[in-house]
Amino acid sequence: MMRAFVFPGQGAQVIGMGRDLAEAWPEARAVFDEVDEALGEPLSALIWGGAAETLTLTANAQPALMATSMAAIAALAAEGVEVRARSAFVAGHSLGEYSALCAAGALGLGDAARLLRLRGRAMQAAVPVGEGAMAALLGLGFEEAAAVAAEAAGAEVCAAANDNDPAQVVVSGHRAAVERAVALARARGARRALMLPVSAPFHSALMAPAEKAMAAALAEVPIARPRVPVVANVLAAAVSEPDEIRRLLVRQVTGVVRWRESVGWMAARGVTEFWEIGAGRALSGMIRRIARDAATRPVGTAEEVRAAAGSL
């Protein structure tokens, strides 16, 4: 059986995530300790006992989700499940790509935490609060959703941002344009079209200032050749060369998250099982709608880690 490890993006965060991992395995606790040290603050205290609205802030949610995913990877390793031996590919949804790169040995844990803190802050600062928005269009294919977004844009920005699965596309841009896209999608027969509770128009041209900030930061961070091929969001194919990885991470800030194509690419190359490493199960639902014959397994709690290790 060929397997891929996949890593969640923003929206999967929940207070208490990863705590049972840290309590069960010293190796998982060490991940949270290293992230706390890299950021110069006790992010783990926020993750395990803070306010949900504070954890949801982009600058906190991004490194927190990565830390939780990497704690699960550390727990799996302690149980004898190594990424290189047990996965043919790794991939992550948006910020989850940093988790994937870290799991594959391309990015150091501390560097990933600092990059994601900067990424979160830069994305939030790129557009004044209230000016941007995102919406999920359900029941329209990617081409249909992209056409709706283009028509709604007018003189503003509105474009497809996340191609999540065959019937779920997220659009992003100026709030008024995104609201027009929601109305148009409903008129075009979308099953549902709803505004999302996000703080900025991620993965749109409005993120250009954040793209520049990430280009400068990534230029200073060492990236190694990954031990497992990483399927990049904006390419929907595997990459291994450090310079290409760096370039694609910069493009990812404003580029489309091509998740549907990424999962399809892995399935076409023989992947039949996807392990969702970290918080939540959103990716598993998407994967089942993309690769209907593939098996999925959540690996984010101590119980799930032990079950996953025991399945091999």
C-alpha positions as CSV (number, residue, x, y, z in Angstrom):
1,M,0.0,0.0,0.0
2,M,1.4,3.4,-1.0
3,R,0.8,6.1,1.6
4,A,0.9,9.9,1.8
5,F,1.1,12.1,4.9
6,V,-0.9,15.3,4.6
7,F,-1.0,18.3,6.9
8,P,-4.0,20.6,7.7
9,G,-4.2,24.3,7.2
10,Q,-5.9,27.2,9.1
11,G,-9.3,26.5,10.5
12,A,-8.4,23.2,12.1
13,Q,-7.1,24.8,15.3
14,V,-8.9,24.0,18.6
15,I,-7.9,24.7,22.2
16,G,-6.3,21.6,23.7
17,M,-4.9,20.2,20.4
18,G,-1.7,18.2,20.9
19,R,-1.8,18.2,24.7
20,D,-2.4,14.4,25.0
21,L,0.5,13.9,22.6
22,A,2.8,16.0,24.8
23,E,1.7,14.1,27.9
24,A,2.2,10.7,26.3
25,W,5.5,11.2,24.6
26,P,8.5,13.3,25.7
27,E,9.5,13.6,22.0
28,A,6.1,15.3,21.3
29,R,6.5,17.6,24.3
30,A,10.0,18.6,23.1
31,V,8.4,19.8,19.8
32,F,6.2,22.3,21.7
33,D,9.1,23.3,23.9
34,E,11.3,24.0,20.8
35,V,8.5,26.1,19.1
36,D,8.0,28.1,22.3
37,E,11.8,28.8,22.4
38,A,11.9,29.7,18.7
39,L,9.1,32.2,19.2
40,G,10.3,33.5,22.5
41,E,6.8,33.0,24.1
42,P,4.8,30.1,25.6
43,L,2.6,29.3,22.5
44,S,1.9,25.9,24.0
45,A,0.1,27.6,27.0
46,L,-2.1,29.4,24.5
47,I,-2.8,26.2,22.5
48,W,-3.7,24.2,25.6
49,G,-5.4,26.7,27.8
50,G,-5.9,30.1,26.1
51,A,-8.8,31.8,24.6
52,A,-10.1,30.4,21.3
53,E,-10.3,33.8,19.7
54,T,-6.6,34.4,20.5
55,L,-5.5,31.0,19.1
56,T,-7.6,31.8,15.9
57,L,-5.5,34.9,15.2
58,T,-3.6,34.1,12.0
59,A,-0.2,34.8,13.6
60,N,-0.9,32.2,16.4
61,A,-2.9,29.6,14.5
62,Q,-0.3,29.0,11.8
63,P,2.7,28.1,14.1
64,A,0.3,26.3,16.5
65,L,-1.1,24.0,13.8
66,M,2.4,23.3,12.6
67,A,3.6,22.5,16.1
68,T,0.7,20.1,16.7
69,S,1.3,18.3,13.4
70,M,5.0,17.9,14.2
71,A,4.2,16.7,17.7
72,A,2.2,13.9,16.0
73,I,5.1,13.2,13.7
74,A,7.4,12.9,16.8
75,A,5.0,10.6,18.5
76,L,4.8,8.4,15.4
77,A,8.6,8.3,15.3
78,A,8.7,7.2,18.9
79,E,6.3,4.4,18.0
80,G,8.7,3.4,15.2
81,V,6.8,5.0,12.3
82,E,9.3,7.2,10.3
83,V,8.1,9.6,7.6
84,R,10.7,8.4,5.1
85,A,10.0,4.7,5.5
86,R,6.2,5.0,5.6
87,S,5.1,7.7,3.2
88,A,5.7,8.1,-0.5
89,F,4.8,11.8,-0.5
90,V,4.0,14.6,1.9
91,A,1.7,17.5,1.3
92,G,0.0,20.3,3.2
93,H,-2.9,22.6,2.7
94,S,-1.7,26.2,2.7
95,L,0.3,26.6,5.9
96,G,0.3,22.8,6.1
97,E,3.0,22.8,3.4
98,Y,5.4,24.2,6.0
99,S,4.5,21.2,8.2
100,A,5.1,18.9,5.3
101,L,8.5,20.4,4.6
102,C,9.4,20.1,8.3
103,A,8.3,16.5,8.5
104,A,10.4,15.7,5.4
105,G,13.5,17.3,6.9
106,A,13.6,20.3,4.5
107,L,12.9,22.9,7.1
108,G,14.0,23.0,10.7
109,L,11.3,23.2,13.3
110,G,12.4,26.5,14.8
111,D,12.7,28.0,11.3
112,A,9.2,26.8,10.4
113,A,7.7,28.3,13.5
114,R,9.4,31.7,12.9
115,L,8.4,31.7,9.2
116,L,4.8,30.9,10.0
117,R,4.6,33.6,12.7
118,L,6.0,36.1,10.2
119,R,3.7,34.7,7.5
120,G,0.6,35.1,9.7
121,R,1.5,38.6,10.7
122,A,2.4,39.7,7.1
123,M,-0.9,38.2,5.7
124,Q,-2.9,39.9,8.4
125,A,-1.2,43.3,7.8
126,A,-1.4,43.1,4.0
127,V,-5.1,44.3,3.9
128,P,-6.9,46.5,6.5
129,V,-9.3,44.5,8.6
130,G,-12.8,44.5,7.0
131,E,-11.6,45.3,3.4
132,G,-11.0,41.7,2.4
133,A,-13.1,38.5,2.6
134,M,-13.3,34.9,1.5
135,A,-16.3,32.7,0.7
136,A,-16.9,29.0,0.0
137,L,-18.8,28.1,-3.1
138,L,-20.2,24.6,-2.8
139,G,-21.6,22.6,-5.7
140,L,-19.7,24.4,-8.5
141,G,-16.6,23.0,-10.2
142,F,-13.4,25.0,-10.3
143,E,-13.9,26.5,-13.7
144,E,-17.4,27.6,-12.9
145,A,-16.3,29.1,-9.6
146,A,-13.4,30.9,-11.2
147,A,-15.7,32.4,-13.8
148,V,-18.1,33.6,-11.1
149,A,-15.3,35.2,-9.2
150,A,-14.0,36.9,-12.4
151,E,-17.4,38.3,-13.2
152,A,-17.9,39.5,-9.6
153,A,-14.5,41.2,-9.5
154,G,-15.3,44.2,-11.7
155,A,-12.6,46.8,-10.9
156,E,-11.8,45.0,-7.6
157,V,-10.0,41.7,-6.8
158,C,-11.9,38.5,-6.6
159,A,-10.5,35.2,-7.6
160,A,-10.5,31.5,-6.8
161,A,-8.1,30.9,-3.9
162,N,-8.6,27.3,-2.8
163,D,-9.5,24.5,-5.2
164,N,-10.4,22.1,-2.3
165,D,-12.3,19.3,-4.0
166,P,-14.6,18.7,-7.0
167,A,-17.5,20.7,-5.4
168,Q,-15.8,23.1,-3.0
169,V,-13.9,26.2,-4.2
170,V,-13.0,29.2,-2.0
171,V,-12.8,32.6,-3.5
172,S,-11.0,35.6,-2.1
173,G,-10.6,39.3,-2.6
174,H,-12.2,42.6,-1.8
175,R,-15.2,42.1,0.5
176,A,-17.8,43.7,-1.8
177,A,-16.6,41.7,-4.8
178,V,-16.7,38.4,-2.7
179,E,-20.2,39.3,-1.6
180,R,-21.2,39.7,-5.3
181,A,-19.6,36.3,-6.0
182,V,-21.7,34.7,-3.3
183,A,-24.9,36.1,-4.9
184,L,-23.8,35.1,-8.4
185,A,-22.9,31.6,-7.3
186,R,-26.4,31.1,-5.8
187,A,-28.0,32.4,-9.0
188,R,-25.8,29.9,-11.0
189,G,-27.0,26.9,-9.0
190,A,-24.4,26.6,-6.3
191,R,-25.6,24.2,-3.5
192,R,-24.4,26.6,-0.9
193,A,-22.4,29.9,-1.0
194,L,-21.3,31.4,2.2
195,M,-18.9,34.0,3.6
196,L,-16.1,32.5,5.7
197,P,-15.1,33.8,9.2
198,V,-11.6,34.7,8.2
199,S,-9.6,37.9,9.0
200,A,-8.0,38.5,5.6
201,P,-8.3,37.6,1.9
202,F,-5.7,34.8,1.8
203,H,-4.3,33.5,-1.5
204,S,-5.3,36.5,-3.5
205,A,-3.5,39.3,-5.3
206,L,-4.2,41.4,-2.2
207,M,-1.6,39.4,-0.4
208,A,1.2,40.9,-2.5
209,P,2.8,42.7,0.4
210,A,3.0,39.5,2.4
211,E,4.5,37.8,-0.6
212,K,7.4,40.3,-0.6
213,A,7.9,39.8,3.2
214,M,8.0,36.0,2.8
215,A,10.5,36.3,-0.1
216,A,12.9,38.3,2.1
217,A,12.5,35.9,5.0
218,L,12.8,32.7,3.0
219,A,16.0,34.0,1.4
220,E,17.6,33.9,4.8
221,V,16.4,30.4,5.8
222,P,18.3,27.2,5.0
223,I,16.2,24.6,3.0
224,A,17.5,21.1,2.6
225,R,16.5,18.5,0.0
226,P,13.5,16.7,1.5
227,R,13.8,13.1,2.4
228,V,10.3,12.5,0.9
229,P,9.0,14.4,-2.2
230,V,6.8,17.3,-1.2
231,V,3.7,18.0,-3.3
232,A,3.6,21.8,-3.6
233,N,0.3,23.7,-3.4
234,V,0.8,26.0,-6.4
235,L,2.3,23.3,-8.6
236,A,0.2,20.3,-7.7
237,A,3.2,18.1,-8.3
238,A,6.2,16.9,-6.2
239,V,9.3,19.1,-5.7
240,S,12.6,18.2,-4.2
241,E,15.1,21.0,-5.2
242,P,15.6,23.5,-2.4
243,D,15.6,26.6,-4.7
244,E,12.3,25.5,-6.3
245,I,10.8,24.9,-2.9
246,R,11.8,28.4,-1.7
247,R,10.4,30.0,-4.9
248,L,7.1,28.1,-4.7
249,L,6.6,29.0,-1.0
250,V,6.8,32.6,-2.0
251,R,4.3,32.1,-4.8
252,Q,2.0,30.2,-2.5
253,V,1.1,33.5,-0.6
254,T,-0.9,34.9,-3.5
255,G,-1.3,31.6,-5.5
256,V,-4.2,29.1,-5.7
257,V,-4.0,26.2,-3.3
258,R,-4.5,23.4,-5.8
259,W,-5.5,20.8,-3.3
260,R,-7.9,18.8,-5.6
261,E,-5.2,18.5,-8.2
262,S,-2.5,17.7,-5.6
263,V,-4.5,14.8,-4.2
264,G,-5.4,13.6,-7.7
265,W,-1.7,13.7,-8.6
266,M,-0.7,11.5,-5.7
267,A,-3.6,9.1,-6.3
268,A,-2.6,8.8,-10.0
269,R,0.9,7.7,-8.8
270,G,-0.4,4.9,-6.7
271,V,-1.2,6.5,-3.3
272,T,-4.1,4.6,-1.8
273,E,-4.0,5.8,1.8
274,F,-3.7,9.3,3.2
275,W,-2.8,10.0,6.8
276,E,-4.0,13.4,8.1
277,I,-1.3,14.4,10.5
278,G,-2.4,16.9,13.2
279,A,-5.6,18.7,14.2
280,G,-9.0,18.1,12.6
281,R,-10.3,15.9,9.8
282,A,-11.2,18.5,7.1
283,L,-8.6,17.2,4.7
284,S,-9.9,13.6,5.0
285,G,-13.3,14.7,3.8
286,M,-11.9,16.5,0.8
287,I,-9.7,13.5,-0.1
288,R,-12.6,11.1,0.0
289,R,-14.4,13.4,-2.5
290,I,-11.4,13.6,-4.8
291,A,-10.0,10.0,-4.6
292,R,-13.1,8.0,-3.8
293,D,-11.3,4.7,-3.5
294,A,-8.6,6.0,-1.2
295,A,-8.5,5.3,2.5
296,T,-8.0,8.1,5.0
297,R,-6.8,8.0,8.6
298,P,-6.7,10.9,11.2
299,V,-3.5,11.0,13.2
300,G,-3.8,13.8,15.7
301,T,-4.4,12.4,19.1
302,A,-2.5,9.9,21.3
303,E,-5.1,7.3,20.6
304,E,-5.0,7.9,16.8
305,V,-1.1,7.7,16.8
306,R,-1.2,4.4,18.6
307,A,-3.9,3.0,16.3
308,A,-2.0,4.2,13.2
309,A,1.3,2.6,14.4
310,G,-0.5,-0.6,15.2
311,S,-2.0,-0.7,11.7
312,L,1.4,-1.2,10.1
